[in-house]
Each structure stands twice: as C-alpha cells, then as structure tokens.
Amino acid sequence: MNTQQSQDTTPPAEHWRSYGPLDLHPILMRTMEAFNEHGYHGTSVRDIAGRVGVTVPALYYHYENKQALLATLLETSIKDVLDRCRAASAEAGDDPLDRFCGMVESIVLYMAHRRQLAFLDTEIRSLDPQNRARYVALRDYLQHMLLDTVEAGRAQGVFTTPIPADAVRAVLILCQGVANWFREDGPLTAEEVAERHVLLSLGTVGHPGAVTGDPALPFPGRSHLRPPSLTRTSAPRGSAPRTSR
C-alpha cells in the first residue's frame, strides 16, 4: 500500500508563534521517538510496531516501509516550517528587515518547540534518491525565501553582506542547530533563544544595528536584549548540547 499520503499530519499553524502539543498519528509519533533514540538504521519496523502496539502487517497497511515513515516525518516537518515562515513574512509586510527578523524568529521557534521532529533533518542521508530530492526541494525553497529577502535588503542598503547566499546558508545552519541543544528546562526560553538568534543572524547578513545594539530593531512583543547573566536567575538545567542520540 502506498503510504506517502497527500494529507499533512500537522496542519498549518493559525499563528506562527503558537505551539500546542505535537499532533501526529501514533505510528508517526512512535517512529519519531525511535529514530531519535536509535537512528534510522538502528530502528527496525518490528521495534516501531512494538512501540505502537500493533503487528508488523498492520503497520505495513498504513505505511509500506520504514523509508515511507521517515519521508513522511521529514516532509511534515519542513512543510510546517515553511507554513510558519510564510506567515511570519506575510505579517511583517514589505520591509525586508522586518521580514528577515520574522522569518528567522519563526525558524528558531520551530526548532525549539518541535526539536524532536526538527532533529530528524540529520537523517536526510537515509532517504532514497526520490524522497531526498523532494525534501531537498522544499528545504531549498525555504533558503530562497530568506535569500530573496536579504537581496531585497541589500538593494535598499539594509544588509551589507557581500556574499548573501553564503550568509543565508550560515543563518540556516545556526538556526537548525537549536534543535540539537535546546532544552525546555534550560536557562533560556524558546523566545529568548529566538531573539538572540535574530540578532546573530542580522550580524551575519551585515545589518549595522546588530553591532550597535540599535533599540529600533524589530523584535515584536519582545523585551530588548539583556546580558546573559541577567536573562535568568536560575541555574542552567539540562542545557548541555546534544551530541548523540
């Protein structure tokens, strides 16, 4: 049975900053957990079926193989990122600085709030060529959204990077890394991490306000950046970067 279903398991967010509990089919939820714990190649279909509480044939009724499960999870993740990034861009309007800040914030918030899904991006190497090409096309679309905004900012003198494509790739790597180390019980909230990454990203694309600490930088609904020692009074808990499953 072909299980690469056309429907998305995670609907587009009504508001891109809002996150509720992750709503995945139980098969996908247990698969995501298994892949995060043991990796794609370290997880068997029998292990997934046991976690779900169904037989292997019952699992195959919904998804034809383990590859279909990985492809569905990765596409679900990148489509949600794209939906939220589009919404952030639309909310920001025509100003490239506002759009850039909104899109970076939306990506970082996703990486923090959906880190179990986002972390599966490391398994792109396990996709077969057809699934990889489809996923890479979606990921490239996200990169082009940011690049178009940076190019528009360069044309207006807002951004000064002489290498916009490289700068955008660096920004995306920076943002995606949040899924590796962020912890809900760590010293920073997802919103604080997003605020800092917006500032770091602005420096990467050459916005002078990222260096001067310009209070006019667009952080909607956010307090101005404070020194790290003043951000939280509690001691860090569980904030060490994750280096393995």
Helices and strands as residue ranges (DSSP letters): H 26-38, H 45-52, H 56-62, H 66-92, H 96-113, H 115-118, G 119-126, H 129-155, H 164-176, H 178-181, H 190-204, H 209-212, H 228-231
